[in-house]
Amino acid sequence: MSKSDVLNTLQNAGLDVLTCMQCGTCSSSCPSGRYTSLNTRRIVRGTCVGRDILHDEDLWMCTTCYTCQERCPREIKIADTILAIRTIAVHEGIMLPAHRKVSQLVLKYGHAVPINDDVKEKREKLKMDPIPGTVHKYPEALADVQTLLRSCEFDKLVA
């Protein structure tokens, strides 16, 4: 996908970032930006000028808390735009290795962090059921989750 195709795809989805006036409200209010290299204003600017934003690792630092979007004076859907760019990136086969690994764990176990024996032991010490009432406890629910993810071709995207 070309760089201009990204902008066109966003615009077709109703995500118009071209109205951004680069005021920096998004970046200055971003909780993730305080602890990571994430600069939402730079991502928006890069998108507007056609920079290769799909390979920008900062794209994956956004926690999608929507603070930027709620505070944008132009009401630009910044978090939605970042999610849409991530979607484009994933469909282009671009994903950080850590995110790919987590996605594969979700596909395999139904959880990003599977319950292991150490966690089970800790839960028992706390007088909790060693296995929480999730897909770990109900294999048929895990099968349903896996069926759903495969029907969306999630497995192919994260392979």
TIBAVEX-147916 format. One line per 2 residues: number of its first residue (from 0); their letters; for each residue x negated, y negated, z negated of N, C-alpha, C. Coordinates in nm, 3 decimals, always signed. Each point is the difference from the previous one (the first is absolute). Layout:
NUM) a) X Y Z X Y Z X Y Z ~ ...
This chain:
0) ms) -0.086 +0.118 +0.000 +0.086 -0.118 +0.000 -0.090 -0.123 +0.000 ~ +0.030 -0.092 +0.089 -0.081 -0.121 +0.006 +0.036 -0.093 -0.116
2) ks) -0.088 -0.096 -0.023 +0.022 -0.093 -0.111 +0.129 -0.082 +0.021 ~ +0.026 -0.038 +0.123 +0.122 -0.078 +0.025 +0.124 +0.089 -0.013
4) dv) -0.017 +0.131 +0.025 +0.112 +0.092 -0.019 +0.042 +0.004 -0.147 ~ -0.097 -0.011 -0.092 +0.032 +0.000 -0.143 +0.090 -0.119 -0.029
6) ln) -0.039 -0.117 +0.045 +0.080 -0.120 -0.025 +0.138 +0.013 +0.064 ~ +0.005 +0.052 +0.121 +0.130 +0.019 +0.067 +0.087 +0.100 -0.073
8) tl) -0.061 +0.107 -0.050 +0.076 +0.101 -0.076 +0.058 -0.062 -0.126 ~ -0.080 -0.082 -0.067 +0.049 -0.066 -0.122 +0.114 -0.095 +0.034
10) qn) -0.016 -0.078 +0.104 +0.104 -0.094 +0.039 +0.129 +0.072 +0.039 ~ -0.015 +0.112 +0.069 +0.118 +0.078 +0.038 +0.071 +0.058 -0.122
12) ag) -0.074 +0.017 -0.110 +0.059 +0.051 -0.124 +0.052 -0.114 -0.087 ~ -0.004 -0.121 +0.051 +0.050 -0.115 -0.075 -0.100 -0.055 -0.100
14) ld) -0.125 +0.037 +0.019 -0.105 -0.046 -0.091 -0.086 -0.103 +0.072 ~ +0.037 -0.124 -0.015 -0.070 -0.108 +0.072 -0.102 -0.067 -0.091
16) vl) -0.125 +0.031 +0.021 -0.107 -0.058 -0.081 -0.056 -0.127 +0.063 ~ +0.042 -0.030 +0.122 -0.054 -0.116 +0.068 +0.041 -0.132 -0.065
18) tc) +0.099 +0.002 -0.085 +0.041 -0.123 -0.068 -0.087 -0.028 -0.124 ~ -0.094 +0.088 -0.029 -0.088 -0.020 -0.115 -0.082 -0.127 +0.018
20) mq) -0.002 -0.083 -0.103 -0.077 -0.125 +0.006 -0.131 +0.011 -0.079 ~ -0.034 +0.122 -0.040 -0.126 +0.028 -0.070 -0.015 -0.085 -0.127
22) cg) +0.108 -0.009 -0.077 -0.005 -0.078 -0.124 -0.073 +0.075 -0.111 ~ -0.005 +0.133 +0.009 -0.071 +0.080 -0.098 +0.081 +0.040 -0.121
24) tc) +0.128 -0.034 -0.002 +0.084 +0.038 -0.113 +0.001 +0.151 -0.018 ~ +0.004 +0.072 +0.109 +0.003 +0.147 -0.007 -0.126 +0.053 -0.069
26) ss) -0.113 -0.047 +0.044 -0.127 +0.049 -0.056 -0.019 -0.042 -0.145 ~ +0.037 -0.122 -0.030 -0.022 -0.050 -0.136 +0.092 +0.066 -0.102
28) sc) +0.110 +0.055 +0.046 +0.093 +0.064 -0.094 -0.010 +0.153 +0.002 ~ -0.090 +0.053 +0.079 -0.010 +0.145 +0.018 -0.071 +0.066 -0.118
30) ps) +0.070 +0.085 -0.077 -0.066 +0.070 -0.111 -0.113 +0.091 +0.047 ~ +0.018 +0.067 +0.113 -0.106 +0.089 +0.051 -0.123 -0.078 +0.039
32) gr) +0.022 -0.119 +0.053 -0.112 -0.083 +0.044 -0.092 -0.043 -0.114 ~ +0.053 +0.006 -0.121 -0.085 -0.035 -0.116 -0.101 +0.109 -0.028
34) yt) +0.029 +0.122 +0.040 -0.085 +0.114 -0.035 -0.062 +0.071 +0.120 ~ +0.045 -0.036 +0.120 -0.054 +0.063 +0.121 -0.039 -0.110 +0.098
36) sl) -0.046 +0.041 +0.114 -0.036 -0.096 +0.104 +0.120 -0.047 +0.081 ~ +0.119 +0.046 -0.036 +0.120 -0.035 +0.076 +0.021 -0.151 +0.006
38) nt) +0.017 -0.048 +0.122 +0.032 -0.140 +0.024 +0.115 +0.001 +0.102 ~ +0.120 -0.011 -0.050 +0.117 +0.012 +0.088 +0.002 -0.108 +0.107
40) rr) -0.044 -0.119 -0.035 -0.003 -0.109 +0.099 -0.090 +0.038 +0.117 ~ -0.113 +0.063 -0.028 -0.093 +0.040 +0.106 +0.064 +0.107 +0.089
42) iv) +0.075 +0.092 -0.062 +0.068 +0.103 +0.079 +0.104 -0.064 +0.092 ~ +0.077 -0.093 -0.056 +0.103 -0.068 +0.081 -0.068 -0.078 +0.113
44) rg) -0.105 -0.072 -0.032 -0.071 -0.078 +0.102 -0.057 +0.093 +0.108 ~ -0.061 +0.108 -0.044 -0.058 +0.095 +0.095 +0.106 +0.056 +0.094
46) tc) +0.117 +0.024 -0.054 +0.110 +0.050 +0.083 +0.041 -0.105 +0.102 ~ +0.008 -0.126 -0.044 +0.043 -0.109 +0.089 -0.099 -0.022 +0.115
48) vg) -0.127 +0.013 -0.027 -0.101 -0.029 +0.102 -0.043 +0.125 +0.077 ~ +0.059 +0.114 -0.032 -0.028 +0.121 +0.076 -0.128 +0.072 -0.040
50) rd) -0.046 -0.024 -0.123 -0.118 +0.072 -0.047 +0.037 +0.147 -0.022 ~ -0.098 +0.088 +0.003 +0.025 +0.142 -0.023 +0.037 +0.022 -0.147
52) il) +0.124 -0.016 -0.029 +0.048 +0.010 -0.137 +0.024 +0.145 -0.041 ~ +0.018 +0.088 +0.097 +0.029 +0.140 -0.032 -0.115 +0.069 -0.072
54) hd) -0.123 -0.046 +0.024 -0.116 +0.061 -0.065 -0.046 -0.077 -0.124 ~ +0.077 -0.099 -0.041 -0.035 -0.080 -0.118 +0.032 +0.081 -0.126
56) ed) -0.101 +0.038 -0.075 +0.022 +0.082 -0.120 +0.083 -0.073 -0.106 ~ -0.002 -0.131 +0.001 +0.080 -0.076 -0.097 +0.149 +0.025 +0.017
58) lw) +0.036 +0.039 +0.119 +0.140 +0.031 +0.028 +0.055 +0.102 -0.100 ~ -0.087 +0.085 -0.050 +0.040 +0.110 -0.089 -0.010 -0.038 -0.146
60) mc) -0.044 -0.120 -0.031 -0.013 -0.044 -0.139 +0.130 -0.060 -0.054 ~ +0.092 -0.030 +0.086 +0.128 -0.060 -0.041 +0.084 +0.104 -0.074
62) tt) +0.051 -0.038 -0.117 +0.085 +0.090 -0.077 +0.147 -0.019 +0.033 ~ +0.029 -0.088 +0.093 +0.137 -0.033 +0.043 +0.088 -0.041 -0.118
64) cy) -0.054 -0.088 -0.083 +0.078 -0.052 -0.113 +0.097 -0.110 +0.044 ~ -0.021 -0.050 +0.120 +0.088 -0.102 +0.061 -0.013 -0.139 -0.060
66) tc) -0.100 -0.023 -0.083 -0.020 -0.134 -0.056 -0.027 -0.100 +0.114 ~ -0.087 +0.037 +0.092 -0.032 -0.089 +0.112 +0.125 -0.038 +0.079
68) qe) +0.081 +0.100 +0.024 +0.121 -0.021 +0.080 +0.101 -0.089 -0.072 ~ +0.011 +0.021 -0.131 +0.095 -0.080 -0.078 -0.044 -0.146 -0.012
70) rc) -0.129 -0.024 +0.009 -0.051 -0.136 -0.019 -0.032 -0.074 +0.129 ~ +0.005 +0.068 +0.111 -0.035 -0.065 +0.127 +0.097 -0.114 +0.030
72) pr) -0.050 -0.124 +0.015 +0.089 -0.114 +0.028 +0.068 +0.010 +0.138 ~ -0.055 +0.079 +0.089 +0.060 +0.020 +0.133 +0.087 +0.125 +0.005
74) ei) +0.010 +0.067 -0.115 +0.082 +0.122 -0.011 -0.043 +0.108 +0.099 ~ -0.130 +0.005 +0.022 -0.054 +0.106 +0.087 +0.002 +0.130 -0.079
76) ki) +0.041 +0.104 +0.063 +0.007 +0.132 -0.064 -0.139 +0.063 +0.001 ~ -0.085 -0.051 -0.087 -0.141 +0.040 +0.001 -0.019 +0.147 -0.040
78) ad) +0.059 +0.041 -0.110 -0.016 +0.141 -0.043 +0.060 +0.095 +0.103 ~ +0.114 -0.037 +0.055 +0.060 +0.084 +0.104 -0.090 +0.005 +0.123
80) ti) -0.066 -0.111 +0.030 -0.092 -0.004 +0.113 -0.119 +0.093 -0.025 ~ -0.054 -0.005 -0.121 -0.114 +0.087 -0.033 +0.043 +0.147 +0.012
82) la) +0.118 +0.031 -0.051 +0.049 +0.138 +0.012 +0.017 +0.040 +0.147 ~ +0.050 -0.092 +0.080 +0.019 +0.029 +0.143 -0.135 +0.019 +0.070
84) ir) -0.098 -0.080 -0.036 -0.133 +0.015 +0.060 -0.061 +0.134 -0.043 ~ +0.019 +0.036 -0.125 -0.049 +0.131 -0.046 +0.066 +0.113 +0.081
86) ti) +0.129 -0.014 +0.023 +0.072 +0.103 +0.077 -0.060 +0.012 +0.140 ~ -0.025 -0.114 +0.062 -0.062 +0.001 +0.134 -0.137 +0.068 -0.009
88) av) -0.077 -0.037 -0.101 -0.135 +0.058 -0.015 +0.006 +0.151 -0.015 ~ +0.091 +0.047 -0.085 +0.011 +0.145 -0.022 +0.039 +0.071 +0.129
90) he) +0.091 -0.058 +0.075 +0.040 +0.061 +0.127 -0.113 -0.004 +0.103 ~ -0.096 -0.089 -0.022 -0.119 -0.005 +0.087 -0.112 +0.089 -0.055
92) gi) +0.029 +0.071 -0.110 -0.100 +0.090 -0.059 -0.097 -0.071 -0.093 ~ +0.033 -0.121 -0.040 -0.090 -0.080 -0.085 +0.056 +0.000 -0.142
94) ml) -0.078 +0.054 -0.093 +0.041 +0.007 -0.140 -0.126 +0.019 -0.083 ~ -0.006 -0.065 -0.114 -0.115 +0.020 -0.087 -0.003 +0.146 -0.047
96) pa) -0.118 +0.058 -0.012 -0.009 +0.141 -0.042 +0.073 +0.027 -0.132 ~ -0.010 -0.089 -0.095 +0.067 +0.022 -0.129 +0.152 +0.003 +0.018
98) hr) +0.053 -0.086 +0.084 +0.145 -0.001 +0.024 +0.042 +0.126 +0.075 ~ -0.084 +0.044 +0.092 +0.031 +0.124 +0.072 +0.004 +0.118 -0.098
100) kv) -0.098 +0.003 -0.092 -0.006 +0.109 -0.098 +0.124 +0.000 -0.089 ~ +0.039 -0.117 -0.048 +0.120 -0.009 -0.084 +0.124 +0.045 +0.079
102) sq) +0.008 -0.040 +0.123 +0.114 +0.040 +0.083 +0.004 +0.152 +0.018 ~ -0.117 +0.059 +0.018 -0.006 +0.146 +0.014 +0.040 +0.070 -0.130
104) lv) -0.037 -0.059 -0.113 +0.041 +0.057 -0.129 +0.151 -0.007 -0.017 ~ +0.059 -0.111 +0.041 +0.146 -0.014 -0.008 +0.066 +0.107 +0.088
106) lk) -0.054 +0.020 +0.117 +0.056 +0.101 +0.090 -0.013 +0.140 -0.059 ~ -0.113 +0.029 -0.062 -0.024 +0.135 -0.052 +0.068 +0.027 -0.134
108) yg) -0.009 -0.100 -0.092 +0.049 +0.023 -0.136 +0.125 -0.082 -0.036 ~ +0.034 -0.096 +0.084 +0.113 -0.087 -0.033 -0.038 -0.112 -0.095
110) ha) -0.124 -0.008 -0.035 -0.053 -0.103 -0.090 -0.133 -0.051 +0.055 ~ -0.026 -0.126 -0.024 -0.130 -0.055 +0.038 -0.108 +0.052 -0.094
112) vp) +0.038 +0.026 -0.123 -0.093 +0.056 -0.099 +0.065 +0.126 -0.055 ~ -0.040 +0.114 +0.053 +0.061 +0.126 -0.047 -0.031 +0.026 -0.147
114) in) +0.091 +0.070 -0.063 -0.018 +0.038 -0.140 -0.096 +0.120 -0.003 ~ -0.112 -0.018 -0.068 -0.096 +0.111 -0.011 +0.005 +0.058 -0.141
116) dd) -0.082 +0.101 -0.025 +0.002 +0.068 -0.131 -0.037 -0.095 -0.113 ~ -0.092 -0.091 +0.025 -0.040 -0.096 -0.102 +0.118 -0.089 -0.041
118) vk) +0.073 -0.047 +0.098 +0.115 -0.086 -0.028 +0.109 +0.081 -0.072 ~ +0.021 +0.124 +0.043 +0.099 +0.085 -0.066 -0.035 +0.018 -0.148
120) ek) -0.127 +0.023 -0.027 -0.044 +0.019 -0.139 +0.023 -0.127 -0.082 ~ -0.031 -0.114 +0.058 +0.023 -0.127 -0.069 +0.148 -0.023 -0.027
122) re) +0.082 +0.035 +0.096 +0.144 -0.016 -0.018 +0.051 +0.090 -0.114 ~ -0.052 +0.120 -0.006 +0.041 +0.092 -0.107 -0.043 -0.052 -0.137
124) kl) -0.120 -0.057 -0.008 -0.046 -0.058 -0.127 +0.090 -0.114 -0.045 ~ +0.060 -0.066 +0.095 +0.092 -0.110 -0.031 +0.144 +0.050 -0.019
126) km) +0.011 +0.134 -0.006 +0.131 +0.065 -0.020 +0.096 -0.028 +0.116 ~ -0.060 -0.011 +0.116 +0.080 -0.021 +0.121 +0.001 +0.131 +0.078
128) dp) +0.099 +0.012 +0.087 +0.002 +0.114 +0.092 -0.128 -0.009 +0.084 ~ -0.075 +0.108 +0.013 -0.126 -0.009 +0.076 +0.020 -0.038 +0.147
130) ip) +0.115 +0.029 +0.049 +0.031 -0.036 +0.140 +0.119 -0.095 -0.001 ~ -0.019 -0.122 +0.049 +0.111 -0.096 +0.002 +0.110 +0.045 +0.096
132) gt) +0.116 -0.054 -0.018 +0.116 +0.038 +0.081 -0.004 -0.062 +0.139 ~ -0.105 +0.033 +0.072 -0.015 -0.052 +0.137 -0.013 +0.119 +0.095
134) vh) -0.055 -0.024 +0.115 -0.017 +0.110 +0.097 -0.095 +0.107 -0.052 ~ -0.081 -0.034 -0.099 -0.086 +0.102 -0.061 +0.084 +0.107 -0.069
136) ky) +0.106 -0.041 -0.057 +0.085 +0.092 -0.075 +0.101 +0.071 +0.090 ~ +0.035 -0.064 +0.109 +0.104 +0.053 +0.087 -0.054 +0.022 +0.142
138) pe) -0.055 +0.118 +0.026 -0.060 +0.027 +0.132 +0.094 -0.026 +0.116 ~ +0.129 +0.023 -0.019 +0.095 -0.025 +0.109 +0.006 -0.150 +0.032
140) al) -0.020 -0.083 -0.101 -0.002 -0.145 +0.025 -0.126 -0.038 +0.077 ~ -0.112 +0.065 -0.032 -0.123 -0.025 +0.076 +0.020 +0.040 +0.146
142) ad) +0.064 +0.112 +0.021 +0.027 +0.044 +0.138 +0.086 -0.103 +0.072 ~ +0.097 -0.057 -0.070 +0.085 -0.104 +0.061 -0.083 -0.124 +0.036
144) vq) -0.087 -0.040 -0.092 -0.087 -0.117 +0.026 -0.089 +0.027 +0.121 ~ -0.058 +0.118 +0.004 -0.087 +0.034 +0.113 +0.077 +0.004 +0.131
146) tl) +0.121 +0.053 -0.004 +0.083 +0.002 +0.121 +0.031 -0.141 +0.047 ~ +0.033 -0.086 -0.096 +0.030 -0.139 +0.034 -0.123 -0.068 +0.061
148) lr) -0.116 +0.017 -0.063 -0.121 -0.065 +0.050 -0.039 +0.053 +0.139 ~ +0.019 +0.129 +0.021 -0.032 +0.056 +0.132 +0.101 -0.047 +0.105
150) sc) +0.124 -0.017 -0.039 +0.100 -0.046 +0.096 -0.030 -0.142 +0.047 ~ -0.071 -0.075 -0.086 -0.042 -0.136 +0.038 -0.137 +0.001 +0.067
152) ef) -0.056 +0.120 +0.019 -0.133 +0.018 +0.056 -0.108 -0.067 -0.084 ~ +0.029 -0.011 -0.129 -0.099 -0.054 -0.094 -0.125 +0.087 -0.002
154) dk) +0.021 +0.132 +0.011 -0.114 +0.092 -0.003 -0.096 -0.026 +0.116 ~ +0.052 -0.036 +0.115 -0.086 -0.028 +0.116 -0.074 -0.132 -0.017
156) lv) +0.066 -0.096 -0.065 -0.063 -0.131 -0.019 -0.118 +0.005 -0.096 ~ +0.008 +0.090 -0.099 -0.105 +0.003 -0.103 -0.097 +0.115 +0.018
158) a) +0.015 +0.075 +0.107 -0.089 +0.116 +0.025 -0.144 -0.044 +0.022
